[in-house]
């Protein structure tokens, strides 16, 4: 083990990445993957040949937090073709609750 010379000090860069976030949201999409007819590309300049597409059919969502209002929330899941829309609406609801919580802490 090599130690730095005596009397030197160390410093950390990007300390913000070491700090805890008040809320962490984990989400997972499940998709149906139908095949695409051969010969389709993304555009005329692309050499990528499409062979399948992803159609979201369900999503799972877990919120992890130390804040009392968000602690111990149950795992949420949604099934259907509108899974993407449901997730975006749910994230906006969570954002609104979080902003209300933070705002009322300072009043």
Secondary structure as the mmCIF struct_conf table of DSSP 4:
data_model
#
loop_
_struct_conf.conf_type_id
_struct_conf.id
_struct_conf.beg_label_comp_id
_struct_conf.beg_label_asym_id
_struct_conf.beg_label_seq_id
_struct_conf.end_label_comp_id
_struct_conf.end_label_asym_id
_struct_conf.end_label_seq_id
HELX_LH_PP_P HELX_LH_PP_P1 UNK A 3 UNK A 5
TURN_TY1_P TURN_TY1_P1 UNK A 6 UNK A 7
BEND BEND1 UNK A 13 UNK A 13
HELX_RH_3T_P HELX_RH_3T_P1 UNK A 15 UNK A 18
BEND BEND2 UNK A 19 UNK A 19
HELX_LH_PP_P HELX_LH_PP_P2 UNK A 20 UNK A 21
BEND BEND3 UNK A 22 UNK A 22
STRN STRN1 UNK A 23 UNK A 32
STRN STRN2 UNK A 35 UNK A 35
TURN_TY1_P TURN_TY1_P2 UNK A 38 UNK A 39
STRN STRN3 UNK A 41 UNK A 41
BEND BEND4 UNK A 42 UNK A 43
TURN_TY1_P TURN_TY1_P3 UNK A 44 UNK A 45
HELX_LH_PP_P HELX_LH_PP_P3 UNK A 48 UNK A 48
STRN STRN4 UNK A 49 UNK A 49
HELX_LH_PP_P HELX_LH_PP_P4 UNK A 50 UNK A 50
STRN STRN5 UNK A 52 UNK A 52
STRN STRN6 UNK A 55 UNK A 65
BEND BEND5 UNK A 66 UNK A 67
TURN_TY1_P TURN_TY1_P4 UNK A 68 UNK A 72
HELX_LH_PP_P HELX_LH_PP_P5 UNK A 73 UNK A 75
STRN STRN7 UNK A 76 UNK A 79
BEND BEND6 UNK A 80 UNK A 80
TURN_TY1_P TURN_TY1_P5 UNK A 81 UNK A 82
HELX_RH_AL_P HELX_RH_AL_P1 UNK A 83 UNK A 105
TURN_TY1_P TURN_TY1_P6 UNK A 106 UNK A 106
#
